[in-house]
């Protein structure tokens, strides 16, 4: 009996503290459009409700044009990833609790998902933050990453500097401590 409990807790902790890995290796073809984006250091993401989020990369800073002077959590995820799904309630709570100073942006790293599928996913989990579904999501992942497993999150301070990188599922208390540290800066 004790062995079964120990085995169960071990498996549960491995699932909890690790992320999902994607074996999908993609190749990057440099097109004229990508060259223009690289020159301007701007990446435009489109949310599932057709809003544009513009991320300006300047000297390893990632400023979100639509959310100036806000702490931003970039959450790289996939709909098939159990740890990604498990962290959604924490992200919803943080979005509600710190809504004046904090913004969650989820960046889907999954190909061939229609907006309708992602809207359905978002509604199922009552997501209250931006979810992006565009090919440029992969460009952002390459620029800020590399992203080797999901979920991976980057907390950006109000100046666009990467304050913290989280890999795998993260306790909400740890993210709250980081948000409060940034609010005191």
C-alpha positions as a printed NumPy array, in Angstrom:
array([[  0.   ,   0.   ,   0.   ],
       [  2.765,   2.398,   0.927],
       [  4.592,   1.599,  -2.34 ],
       [  1.477,   2.424,  -4.406],
       [  1.087,   5.764,  -2.642],
       [  4.751,   6.605,  -3.153],
       [  4.589,   5.633,  -6.836],
       [  1.426,   7.678,  -7.358],
       [  2.916,  10.755,  -5.681],
       [  6.12 ,  10.403,  -7.712],
       [  4.235,  10.248, -11.001],
       [  2.007,  13.132,  -9.979],
       [  4.981,  15.325,  -9.034],
       [  6.761,  14.526, -12.312],
       [  3.661,  15.564, -14.259],
       [  3.234,  18.659, -12.105],
       [  6.792,  19.967, -12.336],
       [  7.524,  19.19 , -15.966],
       [  6.114,  20.642, -19.094],
       [  5.107,  19.109, -22.367],
       [  7.729,  18.774, -25.042],
       [  7.001,  19.193, -28.686],
       [  9.059,  17.074, -31.032],
       [  7.798,  19.079, -33.985],
       [ 10.92 ,  20.627, -35.484],
       [ 10.032,  23.402, -37.859],
       [ 12.22 ,  24.916, -40.499],
       [ 12.292,  28.625, -41.095],
       [ 12.253,  29.93 , -44.635],
       [ 13.325,  33.562, -44.777],
       [ 10.78 ,  35.441, -46.841],
       [ 10.635,  39.103, -47.719],
       [  7.917,  39.595, -45.085],
       [ 10.093,  38.056, -42.357],
       [ 13.011,  40.259, -43.379],
       [ 10.819,  43.353, -43.004],
       [  9.648,  42.147, -39.575],
       [ 13.222,  41.477, -38.454],
       [ 14.338,  44.919, -39.616],
       [ 11.519,  46.651, -37.792],
       [ 11.836,  44.405, -34.704],
       [  8.057,  44.313, -34.511],
       [  5.893,  41.23 , -34.283],
       [  2.125,  41.503, -34.653],
       [  0.018,  38.83 , -33.024],
       [ -3.692,  38.434, -33.616],
       [ -5.973,  37.369, -30.792],
       [ -8.847,  34.975, -31.241],
       [-11.212,  37.961, -31.076],
       [ -9.261,  39.726, -33.875],
       [ -7.393,  42.282, -31.769],
       [ -3.814,  43.036, -32.72 ],
       [ -1.028,  42.86 , -30.157],
       [  2.204,  44.457, -31.302],
       [  5.415,  43.389, -29.611],
       [  8.407,  45.628, -30.201],
       [ 11.761,  43.978, -29.573],
       [ 14.459,  46.53 , -28.861],
       [ 17.722,  45.6  , -27.116],
       [ 16.252,  42.43 , -25.538],
       [ 13.226,  44.37 , -24.294],
       [  9.767,  43.235, -25.358],
       [  7.417,  46.179, -25.178],
       [  3.743,  45.509, -25.751],
       [  2.373,  48.497, -27.628],
       [ -1.221,  47.912, -26.519],
       [ -0.274,  47.504, -22.832],
       [  2.227,  50.245, -21.957],
       [  3.427,  50.397, -18.358],
       [  1.934,  47.01 , -17.501],
       [  3.527,  43.843, -16.231],
       [  2.942,  41.235, -18.933],
       [  3.036,  37.47 , -18.658],
       [  3.665,  35.812, -22.034],
       [  2.319,  32.277, -21.705],
       [  3.416,  29.855, -24.461],
       [  1.015,  26.899, -24.517],
       [ -0.808,  24.231, -26.539],
       [ -4.348,  22.932, -26.163],
       [ -3.209,  19.289, -25.942],
       [ -0.799,  19.947, -23.031],
       [ -2.127,  18.827, -19.58 ],
       [  0.126,  21.206, -17.543],
       [ -0.968,  24.073, -19.819],
       [ -4.598,  23.318, -19.026],
       [ -3.842,  22.922, -15.314],
       [ -2.355,  26.421, -15.048],
       [ -5.327,  28.208, -16.668],
       [ -7.246,  28.768, -13.385],
       [ -4.129,  30.404, -11.878],
       [ -3.763,  32.712, -14.873],
       [ -7.442,  33.645, -14.678],
       [ -7.039,  34.477, -10.97 ],
       [ -3.938,  36.617, -11.582],
       [ -5.633,  38.443, -14.469],
       [ -8.606,  39.302, -12.242],
       [ -6.61 ,  40.199,  -9.134],
       [ -4.046,  42.482, -10.81 ],
       [ -6.067,  43.71 , -13.786],
       [ -4.974,  47.341, -13.481],
       [ -1.249,  46.577, -13.604],
       [ -0.936,  43.116, -15.13 ],
       [ -1.844,  41.423, -18.401],
       [ -1.679,  37.768, -19.453],
       [ -1.14 ,  37.02 , -23.129],
       [ -1.303,  33.354, -24.118],
       [  0.63 ,  32.487, -27.254],
       [ -0.553,  29.283, -28.934],
       [  2.27 ,  27.102, -30.242],
       [  0.136,  24.71 , -32.207],
       [ -0.292,  24.602, -35.967],
       [ -3.509,  24.164, -37.912],
       [ -5.885,  25.227, -35.147],
       [ -8.773,  27.345, -36.342],
       [ -9.911,  30.361, -34.371],
       [-13.234,  28.589, -33.809],
       [-11.427,  25.698, -32.087],
       [ -9.431,  28.068, -29.876],
       [-12.519,  30.167, -29.055],
       [-14.274,  26.943, -28.003],
       [-11.235,  25.99 , -25.884],
       [-11.164,  29.471, -24.339],
       [-14.887,  29.36 , -23.539],
       [-14.62 ,  25.871, -22.036],
       [-11.991,  27.11 , -19.555],
       [-13.563,  30.599, -19.055],
       [-10.334,  32.304, -20.113],
       [-10.424,  36.048, -19.355],
       [ -7.131,  37.05 , -20.992],
       [ -5.84 ,  37.438, -24.546],
       [ -5.125,  34.276, -26.536],
       [ -3.256,  34.632, -29.815],
       [ -3.507,  32.271, -32.769],
       [ -1.284,  33.295, -35.662],
       [  1.825,  32.116, -37.488],
       [  3.727,  35.01 , -35.898],
       [  3.386,  33.224, -32.542],
       [  6.26 ,  30.991, -33.683],
       [  8.368,  34.036, -34.621],
       [  7.923,  35.432, -31.127],
       [  8.811,  32.044, -29.608],
       [ 12.01 ,  31.946, -31.669],
       [ 12.934,  35.523, -30.803],
       [ 12.332,  35.37 , -27.048],
       [ 13.186,  31.665, -26.632],
       [ 14.039,  29.226, -27.75 ],
       [ 10.956,  27.533, -26.349],
       [ 11.871,  23.88 , -25.806],
       [  8.909,  22.772, -23.69 ],
       [  5.497,  24.042, -22.814],
       [  4.165,  25.655, -20.816],
       [  6.896,  28.268, -20.798],
       [  6.149,  31.754, -19.526],
       [  8.07 ,  35.018, -19.499],
       [  7.158,  37.747, -17.044],
       [  8.017,  41.162, -18.444],
       [  8.37 ,  44.195, -16.219],
       [  6.796,  47.543, -17.089],
       [  9.885,  48.454, -19.148],
       [  9.695,  45.277, -21.246],
       [ 12.645,  43.511, -19.613],
       [ 12.332,  39.775, -18.987],
       [ 12.061,  39.604, -15.2  ],
       [ 11.418,  35.879, -14.855],
       [ 11.197,  32.787, -17.046],
       [  9.044,  29.879, -15.885],
       [  9.195,  26.398, -17.392],
       [  6.478,  23.902, -16.57 ],
       [  3.579,  24.509, -14.263],
       [  4.279,  27.171, -11.643],
       [  2.539,  27.703,  -8.301],
       [  0.375,  30.817,  -8.382],
       [  2.023,  32.005,  -5.163],
       [  5.411,  32.181,  -6.903],
       [  3.993,  34.29 ,  -9.728],
       [  2.226,  36.548,  -7.222],
       [  5.488,  37.139,  -5.362],
       [  7.117,  38.182,  -8.632],
       [  4.202,  40.443,  -9.597],
       [  4.333,  42.142,  -6.198],
       [  8.105,  42.627,  -6.481],
       [  7.599,  44.311,  -9.84 ],
       [  4.774,  46.489,  -8.511],
       [  7.09 ,  47.774,  -5.77 ],
       [  9.817,  48.771,  -8.266]])
